[in-house]
Amino acid sequence: MTWSQLANKSTGFVTTSRVSHATPSSLVAHSALRKWECDKAMPDGASEIGAKDITFQMAKRSPGKKARVILGGGRTTWRPKQKDVNYDGFNCWRTDGLNLIESWMNKSNVLGMENMKGRYVTTKDELLELDYENTDYVLGLFSESHMEYVSAEKDSNSQPSISEMTESALKILQKNPEGFFLMVEG
């Protein structure tokens, strides 16, 4: 992803897992352990030596901060613990008080992206109804952990399919005349 950005290409990824899970996180973060998806999962003393969790790196550092498309699951790693959320065994949330959704959406300090327009979406309808002509980047987090497994016959009302996410990503990324890099994982 870094090489593509250095070549002025638009970048992004689509996954049905958590966006901080192993494959997508390998594009945007350096971590000694793949389970360090949020600061709650980090060992004591890690932050004192400069180690940061995967979602922090994705939201606040390049190449994640410069990505134009991040679509998948894993909303819990991006924000502090929510009272009304069923974590369903995945106990990873922000203990540092940061809302990394807001951090990733703010591109005012990202060279070349200062005047771009972005959207944060959480449902299939929000993604499919995007005004792609006026959207330069998108963060879509459609579940607290991994997204639902769907078959060809099942039509999810709340979560987009991998093909719908991929089509949406392409509508944003293909606007760049320099080209793009898109990783898709199901």
Contact map, one row per residue, 1 for C-alpha under 8 A:
111110000011000000000000001100000000000000000000000000000000001000000000000000000000000000000000000000000000000000000000000000000000000000000000000000000000000000000000000000000000100000
111111000000000000000000001000000000000000000000000000000000011000000000000000000000000000000000000000000000000000000000000000000000000000000000000000000000000000000000000000000000000000
111111100000000000000000000000000000000000000000000000000000000000000000000000000000000000000000000000000000000000000000000000000000000000000000000000000000000000000000000000000000000000
111111111110000000000000000000000000000000000000000000000000000000000000000000000000000000000000000000000000000000000000000000000000000000000000000000000000000000000000000000000001100000
111111111110000000000000000000000000000000000000000000000000001001000000000000000000000000000000000000000000000000000000000000000000000000000000000000000000000000000000000000000000000000
011111111000000000000000000000000000000000000000000000000000000000000000000000000000000000000000000000000000000000000000000000000000000000000000000000000000000000000000000000000000000000
001111111000000000000000000000000000000000000000000000000000000000000000000000000000000000000000000000000000000000000000000000000000000000000000000000000000000000000000000000000100000000
000111111100000000000000000000000000000000000000000000000000000000000000000000000000000000000000000000000000000000000000000000000000000000000000000000000000000000000000000000000110000000
000111111110000000000000000000000000000000000000000000000000000000000000000000000000000000000000000000000000000000000000000000000000000000000000000000000000000000000000000000010111100000
000110011111000000000000000000000000000000000000000000000000000000110000000000000000000000000000000000000000000000000000000000000000000000000000000000000000000000000000000010010111100000
100110001111100000000000000000000000000000000000000000000000000001111000000000000000000000000000000000000000000000000000000000000000000000000000000000000000000000000000000010000001110000
100000000111110000000000000000000000000000000000000000000000000000111100000000000000000000000000000000000000000000000000000000000000000000000000000000000000000000000000100010000000111000
000000000011111000000001000000000000000000000000000000000000000000001110000000000000000000000000000000000000000000000000000000000000000000000000000000000000000000000000100000000000011100
000000000001111100000000000000000000000000000000000000000000000000001111000000000000000000000000000000000000000000000000000000000000000000000000000000000000000001001100100000000000011110
000000000000111111100001000000000000000000000000000000000000000000000011100000000000000000000000000000000000000000000000000000000000000000000000000000000000000001000000000000000000000111
000000000000011111000000000000000000000000000000000000000000000000000001100000000000000000000000000000000000000000000000000000000000000000000000011100000000000001000000000000000000000011
000000000000001111101000000000000000000000000000000000000000000000000001110000000000000000000000000000000000000000000000000000000000000000000000111000000000000000000000000000000000000001
000000000000001111111000000000000000000000000000000000000000000000000001111000000000000000000000000000000000000000000000000000000000000000000000111000000000000000000000000000000000000000
000000000000001011111001100000000000000000000000000000000000000000000111110000000000000000000000000000000000000000000000000000000000000000000000000000000000000000000000000000000000000000
000000000000000001111101100000000000100000000000000001100000000000000000010010000000000000000000000000000000000000000000000000000000000000000000000000000000000000000000000000000000000000
000000000000000011111111100000000110100000000000000000000000000000000000000000000000000000000000000000000000000000000000000000000000000000000000000000000000000000000000000000000000000000
000000000000000000011111110000000100000000000000000000000000000000000000000000000000000000000000000000000000000000000000000000000000000000000000000000000000000000000000000000000000000000
000000000000000000001111111000000000000000000000000000000000000000000000000000000000000000000000000000000000000000000000000000000000000000000000000000000000000000000000000000000000000010
000000000000101000111111111100000000000000000000000000000000000000000000000000000000000000000000000000000000000000000000000000000000000000000000000000000000000000000000000000000000001000
000000000000000000111111111110000000000000000000000001000100000000000000000000000000000000000000000000000000000000000000000000000000000000000000000000000000000000000000000000000000000000
000000000000000000000111111111000000000000000000000000000000000000000000000000000000000000000000000000000000000000000000000000000000000000000000000000000000000000000000000000000000000000
110000000000000000000011111110000000000000000000000000000000001100000000000000000000000000000000000000000000000000000000000000000000000000000000000000000000000000000000000000000000000000
100000000000000000000001111111000000000000000000000001001100011100000000000000000000000000000000000000000000000000000000000000000000000000000000000000000000000000000000000000000000000000
000000000000000000000000111111100000000000000000000001001100000100000000000000000000000000000000000000000000000000000000000000000000000000000000000000000000000000000000000000000000000000
000000000000000000000000010111110000000000000000000001000000000000000000000000000000000000000000000000000000000000000000000000000000000000000000000000000000000000000000000000000000000000
000000000000000000000000000011111101000000000000000111000000000000000000000000000000000000000000000000000000000000000000000000000000000000000000000000000000000000000000000000000000000000
000000000000000000000000000001111100000000000000000000000000000000000000000000000000000000000000000000000000000000000000000000000000000000000000000000000000000000000000000000000000000000
000000000000000000000000000000111111000000000000000000000000000000000000000000000000000000000000000000000000000000000000000000000000000000000000000000000000000000000000000000000000000000
000000000000000000001100000000111111100000000000000000000000000000000000000000000000000000000000000000000000000000000000000000000000000000000000000000000000000000000000000000000000000000
000000000000000000001000000000001111100010000000000000000000000000000000000000000000000000000000000000000000000000000000000000000000000000000000000000000000000000000000000000000000000000
000000000000000000000000000000101111111011000000000011000000000000000000000000000000000000000000000000000000000000000000000000000000000000000000000000000000000000000000000000000000000000
000000000000000000011000000000000111111010000000000011100000000000000000000010000000000000010000000000000000000000000000000000000000000000000000000000000000000000000000000000000000000000
000000000000000000000000000000000001111111000000000011110000000000000000000011000000000000011100000000000000000000000000000000000000000000000000000000000000000000000000000000000000000000
000000000000000000000000000000000001111111000000000110010000000000000000000000000000000000011111000000000000000000000000000000000000000000000000000000000000000000000000000000000000000000
000000000000000000000000000000000000011111000000000000000000000000000000000000000000000000011110000000000000000000000000000000000000000000000000000000000000000000000000000000000000000000
000000000000000000000000000000000011111111100000000010000000000000000000000000000000000000010000000000000000000000000000000000000000000000000000000000000000000000000000000000000000000000
000000000000000000000000000000000001011111110100000110000000000000000000000000000000000000000000000000000000000000000000000000000000000000000000000000000000000000000000000000000000000000
000000000000000000000000000000000000000011111100000000000000000000000000000000000000000000000000000000000000000000000000000000000000000000000000000000000000000000000000000000000000000000
000000000000000000000000000000000000000001111110000000000000000000000000000000000000000000000000000000000000000000000000000000000000000000000000000000000000000000000000000000000000000000
000000000000000000000000000000000000000000111111100000000000000000000000000000000000000000000000000000000000000000000000000000000000000000000000000000000000000000000000000000000000000000
000000000000000000000000000000000000000001111111111100000000000000000000000000000000000000000000000000000000000000000000000000000000000000000000000000000000000000000000000000000000000000
000000000000000000000000000000000000000000011111111100000000000000000000000000000000000000000000000000000000000000000000000000000000000000000000000000000000000000000000000000000000000000
000000000000000000000000000000000000000000001111111000000000000000000000000000000000000000000000000000000000000000000000000000000000000000000000000000000000000000000000000000000000000000
000000000000000000000000000000000000000000001111111000000000000000000000000000000000000000000000000000000000000000000000000000000000000000000000000000000000000000000000000000000000000000
000000000000000000000000000000000000000000000111111100000000000000000000000000000000000000000000000000000000000000000000000000000000000000000000000000000000000000000000000000000000000000
000000000000000000000000000000000000000000000111111110000000000000000000000000000000000000000000000000000000000000000000000000000000000000000000000000000000000000000000000000000000000000
000000000000000000000000000000100000001001000110011111011000000000000000000000000000000000000000000000000000000000000000000000000000000000000000000000000000000000000000000000000000000000
000000000000000000000000000000100001111011000000001111111000000000000000000000000000000000000000000000000000000000000000000000000000000000000000000000000000000000000000000000000000000000
000000000000000000010000100111100001110000000000000111111100000000000000000000000000000000000000000000000000000000000000000000000000000000000000000000000000000000000000000000000000000000
000000000000000000010000000000000000110000000000000011111110000000000000000011000000000000000000000100000000000000000000000000000000000000000000000000000000000000000000000000000000000000
000000000000000000000000000000000000011000000000000111111111100000000000000001000000000000000000000100000000000000000000000000000000000000000000000000000000000000000000000000000000000000
000000000000000000000000000110000000000000000000000111111111110100000000000000000000000000000000000000000000000000000000000000000000000000000000000000000000000000000000000000000000000000
000000000000000000000000100110000000000000000000000001111111111110000000000000000000000000000000000000010000000000000000000000000000000000000000000000000000000000000000000000000000000000
000000000000000000000000000000000000000000000000000000111111100110000000000000000000000000000000000110110000000000000000000000000000000000000000000000000000000000000000000000000000000000
000000000000000000000000000000000000000000000000000000011111110110000000000000000000000000000000000100110000000000000000000000000000000000000000000000000000000000000000000000000000000000
000000000000000000000000000000000000000000000000000000011111111111000000000000000000000000000000000000000000000000000000000000000000000000000000000000000000000000000000000000000000000000
010000000000000000000000000100000000000000000000000000001101111111000000000000000000000000000000000000000000000000000000000000000000000000000000000000000000000000000000000000000000000000
110010000000000000000000001100000000000000000000000000000100111111100000000000000000000000000000000000000000000000000000000000000000000000000000000000000000000000000000000000000000000000
000000000000000000000000001110000000000000000000000000001111111111100000000000000000000000000000000000000000000000000000000000000000000000000000000000000000000000000000000000000000000000
000000000000000000000000000000000000000000000000000000000111111111100000000000000000000000000000000000010010010000000000000000000000000000000000000000000000000000000000000000000000000000
000010000010000000000000000000000000000000000000000000000000111111110000000000000000000000000000000000000000010010000000000000000000000000000000000000000000000000000000000000000000000000
000000000111000000000000000000000000000000000000000000000000001111111100000000000000000000000000000000000000000000000000000000000000000010000000000000000000000000000000000000000000000000
000000000111000000000000000000000000000000000000000000000000000001111100000000000000000000000000000000000000000000000000000000000000000111000000000000000000000000000000000110000000000000
000000000011110000000000000000000000000000000000000000000000000000111110000000000000000000000000000000000000000000000000000000000000000011100000000000000000000000000000100110000000000000
000000000001110000100000000000000000000000000000000000000000000000111111000000000000000000000000000000000000000000000000000000000000000001110000000000000000000000000000000000000000000000
000000000000111000100000000000000000000000000000000000000000000000001111100000000000000000000000000000000000000000000000000000000000000001111100000000000000000000001000000000000000000000
000000000000011111100000000000000000000000000000000000000000000000000111110000000000000000000000000000000000000000000000000000000000000000011110011000000000000000000000000000000000000000
000000000000001111100000000000000000000000000000000000000000000000000011111000000000000000000000000000000000000000000000000000000000000000011111111000000000000000000000000000000000000000
000000000000000011110000000000000000000000000000000000000000000000000001111111000000000000000000000000000000000000000000000000000000000000001111110000000000000000000000000000000000000000
000000000000000001000000000000000000000000000000000000000000000000000000111111100000000000000000000000000000000000000000000000000000000000001111100000000000000000000000000000000000000000
000000000000000000000000000000000000000000000000000000000000000000000000011111111000001000011100000000000000000000000000000000000000000000000001100000000000000000000000000000000000000000
000000000000000000010000000000000000110000000000000000100000000000000000011111110000000000011100000000000000000000000000000000000000000000000000000000000000000000000000000000000000000000
000000000000000000000000000000000000010000000000000000110000000000000000011111110000000000001100011110000000000000000000000000000000000000000000000000000000000000000000000000000000000000
000000000000000000000000000000000000000000000000000000000000000000000000001111111000000000001100111110000000000000000000000000000000000000000000000000000000000000000000000000000000000000
000000000000000000000000000000000000000000000000000000000000000000000000000111111100000000001111111000000000000000000000000000000000000000000000000000000000000000000000000000000000000000
000000000000000000000000000000000000000000000000000000000000000000000000000100111110000000001110000000000000000000000000000000000000000000000000000000000000000000000000000000000000000000
000000000000000000000000000000000000000000000000000000000000000000000000000000011111100000000000000000000000000000000000000000000000000000000000000000000000000000000000000000000000000000
000000000000000000000000000000000000000000000000000000000000000000000000000000001111100000000000000000000000000000000000000000000000000000000000000000000000000000000000000000000000000000
000000000000000000000000000000000000000000000000000000000000000000000000000000000111110000000000000000000000000000000000000000000000000000000000000000000000000000000000000000000000000000
000000000000000000000000000000000000000000000000000000000000000000000000000000000111111000000000000000000000000000000000000000000000000000000001000000000000000000000000000000000000000000
000000000000000000000000000000000000000000000000000000000000000000000000000000000001111100000000000000000000000000000000000000000000000000000001000000000000000000000000000000000000000000
000000000000000000000000000000000000000000000000000000000000000000000000000100000000111111100000000000000000000000000000000000000000000000000001100000000000000000000000000000000000000000
000000000000000000000000000000000000000000000000000000000000000000000000000000000000011111100000000000000000000000000000000000000000000000000000000000000000000000000000000000000000000000
000000000000000000000000000000000000000000000000000000000000000000000000000000000000001111100000000000000000000000000000000000000000000000000000000000000000000000000000000000000000000000
000000000000000000000000000000000000000000000000000000000000000000000000000000000000001111110000000000000000000000000000000000000000000000000000100000000000000000000000000000000000000000
000000000000000000000000000000000000000000000000000000000000000000000000000000000000001111111000000000000000000000000000000000000000000000000000000000000000000000000000000000000000000000
000000000000000000000000000000000000111110000000000000000000000000000000000110000000000001111100000000000000000000000000000000000000000000000000000000000000000000000000000000000000000000
000000000000000000000000000000000000011100000000000000000000000000000000000111111000000000111110000000000000000000000000000000000000000000000000000000000000000000000000000000000000000000
000000000000000000000000000000000000011100000000000000000000000000000000000111111000000000011111111000000000000000000000000000000000000000000000000000000000000000000000000000000000000000
000000000000000000000000000000000000001100000000000000000000000000000000000000011000000000001111110000000000000000000000000000000000000000000000000000000000000000000000000000000000000000
000000000000000000000000000000000000001000000000000000000000000000000000000000010000000000000111110000000000000000000000000000000000000000000000000000000000000000000000000000000000000000
000000000000000000000000000000000000000000000000000000000000000000000000000000110000000000000111111000000000000000000000000000000000000000000000000000000000000000000000000000000000000000
000000000000000000000000000000000000000000000000000000000000000000000000000001110000000000000111111100000000000000000000000000000000000000000000000000000000000000000000000000000000000000
000000000000000000000000000000000000000000000000000000000000000000000000000001110000000000000100111111100000000000000000000000000000000000000000000000000000000000000000000000000000000000
000000000000000000000000000000000000000000000000000000110011000000000000000001100000000000000000011111110000000000000000000000000000000000000000000000000000000000000000000000000000000000
000000000000000000000000000000000000000000000000000000000010000000000000000001100000000000000000001111111000000000000001000000000000000000000000000000000000000000000000000000000000000000
000000000000000000000000000000000000000000000000000000000000000000000000000000000000000000000000001111111100000000000000000000000000000000000000000000000000000000000000000000000000000000
000000000000000000000000000000000000000000000000000000000011000000000000000000000000000000000000001111111100000000000000000000000000000000000000000000000000000000000000000000000000000000
000000000000000000000000000000000000000000000000000000000111000010000000000000000000000000000000000111111110000000000000000000000000000000000000000000000000000000000000000000000000000000
000000000000000000000000000000000000000000000000000000000000000000000000000000000000000000000000000011111110000000000111000000000000000000100000000000000000000000000000000000000000000000
000000000000000000000000000000000000000000000000000000000000000000000000000000000000000000000000000001111111100000000000000000000000000000000000000000000000000000000000000000000000000000
000000000000000000000000000000000000000000000000000000000000000010000000000000000000000000000000000000011111110011110000000000000000000000000000000000000000000000000000000000000000000000
000000000000000000000000000000000000000000000000000000000000000000000000000000000000000000000000000000000111110011100000000000000000000000000000000000000000000000000000000000000000000000
000000000000000000000000000000000000000000000000000000000000000000000000000000000000000000000000000000000111111011000000000000000000000000000000000000000000000000000000000000000000000000
000000000000000000000000000000000000000000000000000000000000000011000000000000000000000000000000000000000011111111000000000000000000000000000000000000000000000000000000000000000000000000
000000000000000000000000000000000000000000000000000000000000000000000000000000000000000000000000000000000000111111000000000000000000000000000000000000000000000000000000000000000000000000
000000000000000000000000000000000000000000000000000000000000000000000000000000000000000000000000000000000000011111100000000000000000000000000000000000000000000000000000000000000000000000
000000000000000000000000000000000000000000000000000000000000000001000000000000000000000000000000000000000011111111110000000000000000000000000000000000000000000000000000000000000000000000
000000000000000000000000000000000000000000000000000000000000000000000000000000000000000000000000000000000011111111110000000000000000000000000000000000000000000000000000000000000000000000
000000000000000000000000000000000000000000000000000000000000000000000000000000000000000000000000000000000011000111111000000000000000000000000000000000000000000000000000000000000000000000
000000000000000000000000000000000000000000000000000000000000000000000000000000000000000000000000000000000010000011111100000000000000001110000000000000000000000000000000000000000000000000
000000000000000000000000000000000000000000000000000000000000000000000000000000000000000000000000000000000000000000111110000000000000011110000000000000000000000000000000000000000000000000
000000000000000000000000000000000000000000000000000000000000000000000000000000000000000000000000000000001000000000011111000000000000001111100000000000000000000000000000000000000000000000
000000000000000000000000000000000000000000000000000000000000000000000000000000000000000000000000000000001000000000001111100000000000001011100000000000000000000000000000000000000000000000
000000000000000000000000000000000000000000000000000000000000000000000000000000000000000000000000000010001000000000000111110000000000000001111000000000000000000000000000000000000000000000
000000000000000000000000000000000000000000000000000000000000000000000000000000000000000000000000000000000000000000000011111001100000000001111100000000000000000000000000000000000000000000
000000000000000000000000000000000000000000000000000000000000000000000000000000000000000000000000000000000000000000000001111101100000000000011110000000000000000000000000000000000000000000
000000000000000000000000000000000000000000000000000000000000000000000000000000000000000000000000000000000000000000000000111111100000000000010100000000000000011100000000000000000000000000
000000000000000000000000000000000000000000000000000000000000000000000000000000000000000000000000000000000000000000000000011111110000000000000100000000000000111100000000000000000000000000
000000000000000000000000000000000000000000000000000000000000000000000000000000000000000000000000000000000000000000000000001111111000000000000000000000000000010100000000000000000000000000
000000000000000000000000000000000000000000000000000000000000000000000000000000000000000000000000000000000000000000000000111111111100000000000000000000000000000000000000000000000000000000
000000000000000000000000000000000000000000000000000000000000000000000000000000000000000000000000000000000000000000000000111111111100000000010000000000000000000100001001000000000000000000
000000000000000000000000000000000000000000000000000000000000000000000000000000000000000000000000000000000000000000000000000111111100000000000000000000000000000000010001000000000000000000
000000000000000000000000000000000000000000000000000000000000000000000000000000000000000000000000000000000000000000000000000011111110000000000000000000000000000000000000000000000000000000
000000000000000000000000000000000000000000000000000000000000000000000000000000000000000000000000000000000000000000000000000001111111001000000000000000000000000000000000000000000000000000
000000000000000000000000000000000000000000000000000000000000000000000000000000000000000000000000000000000000000000000000000000001111111000000000000000000000000000000000000000000000000000
000000000000000000000000000000000000000000000000000000000000000000000000000000000000000000000000000000000000000000000000000000000111111100000000000000000000000000000000001100000000000000
000000000000000000000000000000000000000000000000000000000000000000000000000000000000000000000000000000000000000000000000000000000011111100000000000000000000000000000000000000000000000000
000000000000000000000000000000000000000000000000000000000000000000000000000000000000000000000000000000000000000000001000000000000011111100000000000000000000000000000000000000000000000000
000000000000000000000000000000000000000000000000000000000000000000000000000000000000000000000000000000000000000000011110000000000111111111000000000000000000000000000000000100000000000000
000000000000000000000000000000000000000000000000000000000000000000010000000000000000000000000000000000000000000000011100000000000001111111000000000000000000000000000000000100000000000000
000000000000000000000000000000000000000000000000000000000000000000111000000000000000000000000000000000000000000000011110000000000000001111100000000000000000000000000000000100000000000000
000000000000000000000000000000000000000000000000000000000000000000011110000000000000000000000000000000000000000000000111100000000000001111110000000000000000000000000000000000000000000000
000000000000000000000000000000000000000000000000000000000000000000001110000000000000000000000000000000001000000000000111100000000000000011111000000000000000000000000000000000000000000000
000000000000000000000000000000000000000000000000000000000000000000000111100000000000000000000000000000000000000000000001111000100000000001111100000000000000000000000000000000000000000000
000000000000000000000000000000000000000000000000000000000000000000000011111000000000000000000000000000000000000000000001110000000000000000111111000000000000000000000000000000000000000000
000000000000000000000000000000000000000000000000000000000000000000000011111000000000000000000000000000000000000000000000111100000000000000011111001000000000011100000000000000000000000000
000000000000000000000000000000000000000000000000000000000000000000000001111000000000000000000000000000000000000000000000010000000000000000001111111000000000001000000000000000000000000000
000000000000000000000000000000000000000000000000000000000000000000000000111100000000111000000000000000000000000000000000000000000000000000001111111000000000000000000000000000000000000000
000000000000000011000000000000000000000000000000000000000000000000000000111100000000001001000000000000000000000000000000000000000000000000000011111000000000000000000000000000000000000000
000000000000000111000000000000000000000000000000000000000000000000000001110000000000000000000000000000000000000000000000000000000000000000000011111100000000000000000000000000000000000000
000000000000000111000000000000000000000000000000000000000000000000000001100000000000000000000000000000000000000000000000000000000000000000000111111110000000001000000000000000000000000000
000000000000000100000000000000000000000000000000000000000000000000000000000000000000000000000000000000000000000000000000000000000000000000000000011111000000001000000000000000000000000000
000000000000000000000000000000000000000000000000000000000000000000000000000000000000000000000000000000000000000000000000000000000000000000000000001111100000000000000000000000000000000000
000000000000000000000000000000000000000000000000000000000000000000000000000000000000000000000000000000000000000000000000000000000000000000000000000111111111000010000000000000000000000000
000000000000000000000000000000000000000000000000000000000000000000000000000000000000000000000000000000000000000000000000000000000000000000000000000011111100000000000000000000000000000000
000000000000000000000000000000000000000000000000000000000000000000000000000000000000000000000000000000000000000000000000000000000000000000000000000001111110000000000000000000000000000000
000000000000000000000000000000000000000000000000000000000000000000000000000000000000000000000000000000000000000000000000000000000000000000000000000001111110000000000000000000000000000000
000000000000000000000000000000000000000000000000000000000000000000000000000000000000000000000000000000000000000000000000000000000000000000000000000001111111000000000000000000000000000000
000000000000000000000000000000000000000000000000000000000000000000000000000000000000000000000000000000000000000000000000000000000000000000000000000001011111100000000000000000000000000000
000000000000000000000000000000000000000000000000000000000000000000000000000000000000000000000000000000000000000000000000000000000000000000000000000001000111111110000000000000000000000000
000000000000000000000000000000000000000000000000000000000000000000000000000000000000000000000000000000000000000000000000000100000000000000000000000000000011111100000000000000000000000000
000000000000000000000000000000000000000000000000000000000000000000000000000000000000000000000000000000000000000000000000001110000000000000000100000000000001111100000000000000000000000000
000000000000000000000000000000000000000000000000000000000000000000000000000000000000000000000000000000000000000000000000001100000000000000000110001100000001111110000000000000000000000000
000000000000000000000000000000000000000000000000000000000000000000000000000000000000000000000000000000000000000000000000001110100000000000000100000000000001111111111000000000000000000000
000000000000000000000000000000000000000000000000000000000000000000000000000000000000000000000000000000000000000000000000000000000000000000000000000001000001001111111000000000000000000000
000000000000011100000000000000000000000000000000000000000000000000000000000000000000000000000000000000000000000000000000000000000000000000000000000000000000000111111100000000000000000001
000000000000000000000000000000000000000000000000000000000000000000000000000000000000000000000000000000000000000000000000000000000000000000000000000000000000000111111110000000000000000000
000000000000000000000000000000000000000000000000000000000000000000000000000000000000000000000000000000000000000000000000000000010000000000000000000000000000000111111111000000000000000000
000000000000010000000000000000000000000000000000000000000000000000000010000000000000000000000000000000000000000000000000000000100000000000000000000000000000000111111111100000000000000000
000000000000010000000000000000000000000000000000000000000000000000000000000000000000000000000000000000000000000000000000000000000000000000000000000000000000000001111111110000000000000100
000000000000000000000000000000000000000000000000000000000000000000000000000000000000000000000000000000000000000000000000000000000000000000000000000000000000000000111111111000000000000000
000000000000000000000000000000000000000000000000000000000000000000000000000000000000000000000000000000000000000000000000000000110000000000000000000000000000000000011111111100000000000000
000000000001110000000000000000000000000000000000000000000000000000001000000000000000000000000000000000000000000000000000000000000000000000000000000000000000000000001111111110000000010000
000000000000000000000000000000000000000000000000000000000000000000000000000000000000000000000000000000000000000000000000000000000000000000000000000000000000000000000111111111000000000000
000000000000000000000000000000000000000000000000000000000000000000000000000000000000000000000000000000000000000000000000000000000001000000000000000000000000000000000011111111100000000000
000000000000000000000000000000000000000000000000000000000000000000011000000000000000000000000000000000000000000000000000000000000001001110000000000000000000000000000001111111100000000000
000000000111000000000000000000000000000000000000000000000000000000011000000000000000000000000000000000000000000000000000000000000000000000000000000000000000000000000000111111110011100000
000000000000000000000000000000000000000000000000000000000000000000000000000000000000000000000000000000000000000000000000000000000000000000000000000000000000000000000000011111111011000000
000000000000000000000000000000000000000000000000000000000000000000000000000000000000000000000000000000000000000000000000000000000000000000000000000000000000000000000000001111111000000000
000000001100000000000000000000000000000000000000000000000000000000000000000000000000000000000000000000000000000000000000000000000000000000000000000000000000000000000000000011111111000000
000000000000000000000000000000000000000000000000000000000000000000000000000000000000000000000000000000000000000000000000000000000000000000000000000000000000000000000000000001111110000000
000000111100000000000000000000000000000000000000000000000000000000000000000000000000000000000000000000000000000000000000000000000000000000000000000000000000000000000000000000011111000000
000000011100000000000000000000000000000000000000000000000000000000000000000000000000000000000000000000000000000000000000000000000000000000000000000000000000000000000000000011011111100000
000100001110000000000000000000000000000000000000000000000000000000000000000000000000000000000000000000000000000000000000000000000000000000000000000000000000000000000000000011010111110000
100100001111000000000000000000000000000000000000000000000000000000000000000000000000000000000000000000000000000000000000000000000000000000000000000000000000000000000000000010000011111000
000000000011110000000000000000000000000000000000000000000000000000000000000000000000000000000000000000000000000000000000000000000000000000000000000000000000000000000000100000000001111100
000000000001110000000001000000000000000000000000000000000000000000000000000000000000000000000000000000000000000000000000000000000000000000000000000000000000000000000000000000000000111110
000000000000111000000000000000000000000000000000000000000000000000000000000000000000000000000000000000000000000000000000000000000000000000000000000000000000000000000100000000000000011111
000000000000011100000010000000000000000000000000000000000000000000000000000000000000000000000000000000000000000000000000000000000000000000000000000000000000000000000000000000000000001111
000000000000001110000000000000000000000000000000000000000000000000000000000000000000000000000000000000000000000000000000000000000000000000000000000000000000000001000000000000000000000111
